[in-house]
Amino acid sequence: MQLDPRRILIFRTVAREGSVSGGARALGWTQPAVSQHIRLLEEEVGQALLLRSSTGVTLTEAGQRLLRHADGIAGLLGSAEAELASLAEGAGTVTIAAFPSALADFVPRAIAAARVAVPGLTARVIEVEPPEAIEAVLAGDADVAVAFEYDELHDEVQLARIELGPDPSRIVLPRDHPLADGRPVDIGDLASADWVGGCERCRSHLEALAADAGFAPRIQFETDDFVAAQSFVAATGSVTLLPDMALRVLTRDDVVVAPLADGSGRTVSLRHRHGAERVPAVQTVLDAMQRLWSERVG
């Protein structure tokens, strides 16, 4: 079997666009031409890669597996383009996709440090949660994703991963709460509390911890804003679970922060396309972020 790399990339475009017609528009080709390449690729692999319907395409298991490799090929090609561009343009521009609490302090400080090292470096940021940040890197819309994972949820994608370290979860309580004495809190002791839920990934972590403790959290309020979450706690007597990174940026005076008794939390990492570290501007940003995290926990 000898696969045509060009057809693999055509297949990737169709898969990412969700339809043959969408892939044709993205490529600037006619739909029959794209269909012909997909048909020839399926002949090369000896099985169907896409199931077509009136609403678009669905990947077969073979298609899903090929897409992961196709993303890797596209990433390598994207890295080659970026590396050549950086040689032509000097320091170049680095696009960073990161979640809100990282953008509140960590990312700006890392960019400032990178610009001290390379004054000509330009950075732009995209505020998105980890799944979207990783998709942005896979699609070539970002160079670096600042992401986080919990023990019960990992991102298995064809991207390089640099682990920065743990970011513990904290319980945020009203100042007059019986458990607001600063000592570690067993989440099971809050089974009857009203909760403020955060982003989808953070809420899933809360629900997993609560399930282990034998209860389902009664989520009365939902917000992705870590400052607003504290405001709900202070105003309504509810409680919430927030990462240490967010609380280092700002903790309201009328709430109390306590560590979780089990010490659980998330792991923060950097994700980038394989080979992107060879782009000087990207490597400068990666180095600055790793140094800053080491100083943060040191």
PLY file of the C-alpha trace (Angstrom):
ply
format ascii 1.0
element vertex 298
property float x
property float y
property float z
element edge 297
property int vertex1
property int vertex2
end_header
0.00 0.00 0.00
1.36 3.40 -1.00
-0.74 6.36 0.10
-0.77 9.64 -1.79
0.01 12.43 0.77
-1.92 14.96 -1.30
-5.05 12.80 -1.18
-4.61 12.36 2.57
-4.66 16.14 3.00
-7.72 16.42 0.73
-9.41 13.78 2.90
-8.45 15.77 6.03
-10.06 18.92 4.64
-13.29 17.06 3.85
-13.30 15.43 7.31
-12.69 18.75 9.08
-15.30 20.59 6.98
-17.86 17.82 7.55
-18.88 17.35 3.94
-17.46 16.83 0.45
-19.01 20.11 -0.69
-17.52 21.94 2.29
-14.11 20.43 1.56
-14.39 21.47 -2.08
-15.18 25.06 -1.07
-12.26 25.16 1.37
-9.89 23.83 -1.29
-11.32 25.96 -4.09
-11.98 22.84 -6.18
-15.06 21.34 -7.79
-17.00 18.76 -5.80
-16.51 16.00 -8.42
-12.74 16.51 -8.33
-12.67 16.15 -4.55
-14.95 13.09 -4.69
-12.60 11.50 -7.23
-9.58 11.93 -4.96
-11.49 10.49 -1.98
-12.57 7.52 -4.09
-8.97 6.86 -5.21
-7.73 7.15 -1.61
-10.36 4.64 -0.46
-9.17 2.30 -3.22
-5.59 2.71 -1.96
-6.55 1.78 1.62
-8.98 -0.90 0.51
-11.93 0.25 2.58
-14.38 3.10 3.12
-13.14 6.17 4.97
-16.29 8.29 4.79
-19.99 7.48 4.97
-21.90 10.06 2.95
-25.39 11.34 3.70
-27.55 14.31 2.83
-26.26 16.12 5.92
-22.56 15.54 5.36
-20.02 12.81 6.01
-19.32 10.49 8.95
-15.88 8.95 9.44
-15.52 5.19 9.62
-13.08 3.75 12.17
-10.45 3.64 9.40
-11.25 7.25 8.57
-10.87 8.32 12.20
-7.49 6.66 12.44
-6.30 8.13 9.15
-7.45 11.59 10.25
-5.13 11.48 13.27
-2.19 10.79 10.95
-3.45 13.39 8.49
-3.43 15.99 11.28
0.18 15.04 12.01
1.13 15.45 8.33
-0.65 18.80 8.16
1.06 19.87 11.37
4.49 19.03 9.96
3.73 20.95 6.77
2.43 23.87 8.81
5.59 23.85 10.91
7.71 23.88 7.76
5.81 26.89 6.44
6.07 28.72 9.78
9.78 27.96 10.13
10.55 29.35 6.67
8.38 32.41 7.36
10.20 33.11 10.63
13.56 33.03 8.82
12.24 35.55 6.33
10.49 37.81 8.85
12.85 37.75 11.82
11.27 37.06 15.18
7.84 36.40 13.70
4.40 36.19 15.27
3.22 33.53 17.71
-0.48 32.89 18.29
-1.36 31.47 21.71
-4.73 29.89 22.52
-5.38 29.77 26.26
-8.14 29.48 28.85
-9.32 32.58 30.80
-7.47 32.08 34.09
-4.19 31.52 32.23
-4.77 34.71 30.24
-5.47 36.65 33.43
-1.83 36.60 34.52
0.38 33.70 33.39
0.25 34.20 29.61
0.77 38.00 29.65
3.78 37.65 31.94
5.23 34.88 29.77
4.79 37.00 26.63
6.47 39.95 28.35
9.43 37.73 29.26
9.62 36.39 25.69
9.66 39.93 24.30
12.53 40.81 26.60
14.48 37.89 25.12
13.42 38.74 21.55
12.22 42.37 21.28
10.89 41.83 17.75
8.57 39.01 18.77
4.86 39.64 18.26
2.18 37.66 20.09
-1.54 37.40 19.63
-3.88 35.49 21.93
-7.15 33.61 21.55
-9.31 33.07 24.65
-10.80 29.57 24.47
-11.16 26.53 26.70
-8.71 23.59 26.18
-10.69 21.55 23.62
-11.06 24.58 21.35
-7.44 25.65 21.98
-6.20 22.24 20.85
-8.48 22.34 17.81
-7.03 25.77 16.96
-3.51 24.32 16.96
-4.58 21.30 14.92
-6.24 23.59 12.39
-3.18 25.84 12.19
-5.01 28.82 13.71
-2.72 28.88 16.77
0.90 27.93 17.40
0.68 27.08 21.11
-2.25 25.92 23.23
-2.13 26.45 26.98
-4.39 23.64 28.15
-5.35 21.69 31.23
-6.47 18.14 31.91
-7.93 16.32 34.89
-7.19 12.73 35.89
-10.50 11.61 34.43
-10.04 13.49 31.14
-7.06 13.48 28.79
-6.60 14.94 25.31
-5.27 12.25 22.96
-4.25 14.16 19.84
-1.33 14.26 17.43
0.37 17.20 19.15
3.56 17.57 21.17
2.92 18.01 24.91
5.02 19.88 27.47
3.74 19.36 30.99
4.10 22.44 33.16
2.73 20.99 36.40
-0.23 20.68 38.74
-2.79 23.39 39.46
-4.68 22.28 42.58
-8.43 22.75 42.96
-9.67 24.91 45.84
-13.02 25.13 47.57
-14.41 28.68 47.76
-16.82 29.25 50.65
-18.80 32.19 52.05
-16.90 33.80 54.91
-19.57 32.73 57.43
-19.68 29.08 56.30
-19.07 26.52 59.10
-16.16 25.03 57.14
-14.56 28.42 56.37
-11.67 28.05 58.82
-8.95 27.53 56.19
-8.46 23.84 56.90
-8.67 21.25 54.09
-12.25 20.42 53.15
-13.63 16.99 52.33
-15.93 17.58 49.37
-18.36 15.04 50.83
-19.07 17.51 53.65
-20.60 19.83 51.04
-23.08 17.31 49.65
-26.08 19.44 50.71
-24.64 22.76 49.46
-25.72 24.81 46.46
-22.91 24.95 43.89
-21.63 27.37 41.27
-20.58 25.41 38.17
-17.76 26.54 35.89
-16.70 25.62 32.37
-17.78 22.26 30.96
-14.46 20.56 31.75
-14.28 22.04 35.27
-17.90 21.10 35.94
-17.19 17.52 34.86
-14.32 17.43 37.35
-16.59 18.66 40.14
-19.19 16.03 39.23
-16.53 13.29 39.20
-15.22 14.27 42.65
-18.76 14.44 44.01
-19.63 11.05 42.53
-16.60 9.53 44.27
-17.91 11.07 47.51
-21.37 9.60 46.92
-23.45 12.59 45.85
-24.44 14.70 42.85
-23.70 18.42 43.24
-26.76 20.68 43.17
-25.54 23.26 40.64
-27.70 26.36 41.01
-25.55 28.87 39.11
-23.24 28.54 36.13
-20.50 30.89 34.95
-17.12 30.51 33.25
-15.90 33.72 34.93
-13.87 32.94 38.05
-14.53 36.40 39.52
-18.28 36.06 38.94
-18.19 32.60 40.54
-16.77 34.14 43.74
-19.45 36.84 43.61
-22.17 34.19 43.53
-20.56 32.48 46.52
-20.43 35.72 48.51
-23.95 36.84 47.58
-25.91 33.57 47.69
-24.16 31.39 50.26
-23.29 28.80 47.61
-19.87 27.20 47.19
-17.66 26.55 44.19
-14.54 24.74 43.04
-11.87 26.91 41.41
-8.29 26.27 40.31
-5.44 27.80 42.29
-4.28 29.67 39.16
-7.50 31.68 39.06
-7.45 32.49 42.76
-3.86 33.72 42.61
-5.05 36.42 40.24
-7.90 37.61 42.44
-9.60 36.38 45.60
-12.49 38.42 46.98
-12.25 39.61 50.58
-15.71 38.22 51.42
-14.95 34.56 50.58
-12.65 31.97 52.13
-10.47 29.62 50.08
-9.70 26.15 51.40
-7.66 23.29 49.91
-9.37 20.04 49.02
-8.62 17.27 51.47
-7.66 14.89 48.64
-5.33 17.44 47.00
-6.84 16.88 43.56
-6.68 19.33 40.70
-5.73 19.74 37.09
-2.47 19.51 35.17
-1.48 22.44 32.97
0.41 21.74 29.75
1.50 23.33 26.49
0.50 21.72 23.19
2.02 22.47 19.80
2.48 20.85 16.42
5.43 18.48 16.14
8.38 20.43 14.79
6.99 23.84 15.79
9.71 24.08 18.44
12.17 24.60 15.58
10.50 27.95 14.85
12.58 30.45 16.88
9.64 32.61 17.94
7.61 29.59 19.10
10.56 28.16 21.01
11.11 31.54 22.69
7.51 31.53 23.93
7.70 27.88 25.09
10.92 28.59 26.98
9.44 31.71 28.63
6.35 29.80 29.76
8.38 26.94 31.22
10.71 29.32 33.08
7.80 31.34 34.45
5.97 28.23 35.67
9.15 27.02 37.42
9.49 30.38 39.15
5.78 30.32 40.03
6.02 27.01 41.88
9.57 27.50 43.14
0 1
1 2
2 3
3 4
4 5
5 6
6 7
7 8
8 9
9 10
10 11
11 12
12 13
13 14
14 15
15 16
16 17
17 18
18 19
19 20
20 21
21 22
22 23
23 24
24 25
25 26
26 27
27 28
28 29
29 30
30 31
31 32
32 33
33 34
34 35
35 36
36 37
37 38
38 39
39 40
40 41
41 42
42 43
43 44
44 45
45 46
46 47
47 48
48 49
49 50
50 51
51 52
52 53
53 54
54 55
55 56
56 57
57 58
58 59
59 60
60 61
61 62
62 63
63 64
64 65
65 66
66 67
67 68
68 69
69 70
70 71
71 72
72 73
73 74
74 75
75 76
76 77
77 78
78 79
79 80
80 81
81 82
82 83
83 84
84 85
85 86
86 87
87 88
88 89
89 90
90 91
91 92
92 93
93 94
94 95
95 96
96 97
97 98
98 99
99 100
100 101
101 102
102 103
103 104
104 105
105 106
106 107
107 108
108 109
109 110
110 111
111 112
112 113
113 114
114 115
115 116
116 117
117 118
118 119
119 120
120 121
121 122
122 123
123 124
124 125
125 126
126 127
127 128
128 129
129 130
130 131
131 132
132 133
133 134
134 135
135 136
136 137
137 138
138 139
139 140
140 141
141 142
142 143
143 144
144 145
145 146
146 147
147 148
148 149
149 150
150 151
151 152
152 153
153 154
154 155
155 156
156 157
157 158
158 159
159 160
160 161
161 162
162 163
163 164
164 165
165 166
166 167
167 168
168 169
169 170
170 171
171 172
172 173
173 174
174 175
175 176
176 177
177 178
178 179
179 180
180 181
181 182
182 183
183 184
184 185
185 186
186 187
187 188
188 189
189 190
190 191
191 192
192 193
193 194
194 195
195 196
196 197
197 198
198 199
199 200
200 201
201 202
202 203
203 204
204 205
205 206
206 207
207 208
208 209
209 210
210 211
211 212
212 213
213 214
214 215
215 216
216 217
217 218
218 219
219 220
220 221
221 222
222 223
223 224
224 225
225 226
226 227
227 228
228 229
229 230
230 231
231 232
232 233
233 234
234 235
235 236
236 237
237 238
238 239
239 240
240 241
241 242
242 243
243 244
244 245
245 246
246 247
247 248
248 249
249 250
250 251
251 252
252 253
253 254
254 255
255 256
256 257
257 258
258 259
259 260
260 261
261 262
262 263
263 264
264 265
265 266
266 267
267 268
268 269
269 270
270 271
271 272
272 273
273 274
274 275
275 276
276 277
277 278
278 279
279 280
280 281
281 282
282 283
283 284
284 285
285 286
286 287
287 288
288 289
289 290
290 291
291 292
292 293
293 294
294 295
295 296
296 297
